Amino acid sequence: MNISDKIRVIEDFPRKGISFKDITTLIKDGEAFKYVVNTMADNLRDKNIKYIAAPEARGFILGSAVAYALGIGFIPIRKPGKLPGETISFEYDLEYGKDELVMHSDAIDIGERVAIVDDLLATGGTANALAKIVEKAGGIVVGMEFLIELEDLKGREINSEYDIKALVKYNS
């Protein structure tokens, strides 16, 4: 299946010069969505993973579905103030400032194997922060699965220590 045909590209969104890759057209197509989830799950199946960790919001869509397909747990990683209970955080740099991710402090036990799932790998900062917060909690990141990779933004470079797979790749 050519899943890139299912992704709508919207030029100049959210601002001029950005070519936004809209996955809502893919996830509303049941056959395409199932194909993506099953492909990601198959890529991770033999890695002895205990959890899928994913960021809000589109990462939740794919990550929870992949966790379900594998019959394993799902760990939501969110922005500050969105999770009840005790959390750990990881602050990271953006091109224009800083951002922060949080996760429940009891989400992962030391040595548990975790895969990161998200919709997009761009500059790699968010993916790297996801991995670092999992590692901060004592987890082992055994892979990263993305629906889309924007290769020109070189997100693989800052995440070169991880096994990365992307189903669709774009260049400018």
Rosetta blueprint (number, residue, H / E / L):
1 M L
2 N L
3 I H
4 S H
5 D H
6 K H
7 I L
8 R E
9 V E
10 I E
11 E E
12 D L
13 F L
14 P L
15 R L
16 K L
17 G L
18 I L
19 S E
20 F E
21 K E
22 D E
23 I L
24 T H
25 T H
26 L H
27 I H
28 K L
29 D L
30 G H
31 E H
32 A H
33 F H
34 K H
35 Y H
36 V H
37 V H
38 N H
39 T H
40 M H
41 A H
42 D H
43 N H
44 L H
45 R H
46 D H
47 K H
48 N L
49 I L
50 K L
51 Y E
52 I E
53 A E
54 A E
55 P E
56 E L
57 A L
58 R H
59 G H
60 F H
61 I H
62 L H
63 G H
64 S H
65 A H
66 V H
67 A H
68 Y H
69 A H
70 L H
71 G L
72 I L
73 G E
74 F E
75 I E
76 P E
77 I E
78 R E
79 K L
80 P L
81 G L
82 K L
83 L L
84 P L
85 G L
86 E L
87 T E
88 I E
89 S E
90 F E
91 E E
92 Y E
93 D E
94 L E
95 E L
96 Y L
97 G E
98 K E
99 D E
100 E E
101 L E
102 V E
103 M E
104 H E
105 S L
106 D L
107 A L
108 I L
109 D L
110 I L
111 G L
112 E L
113 R E
114 V E
115 A E
116 I E
117 V E
118 D E
119 D E
120 L E
121 L E
122 A L
123 T L
124 G L
125 G H
126 T H
127 A H
128 N H
129 A H
130 L H
131 A H
132 K H
133 I H
134 V H
135 E H
136 K H
137 A L
138 G L
139 G L
140 I E
141 V E
142 V E
143 G E
144 M E
145 E E
146 F E
147 L E
148 I E
149 E E
150 L E
151 E H
152 D H
153 L H
154 K L
155 G L
156 R L
157 E H
158 I H
159 N H
160 S L
161 E L
162 Y L
163 D L
164 I E
165 K E
166 A E
167 L E
168 V E
169 K E
170 Y E
171 N L
172 S L
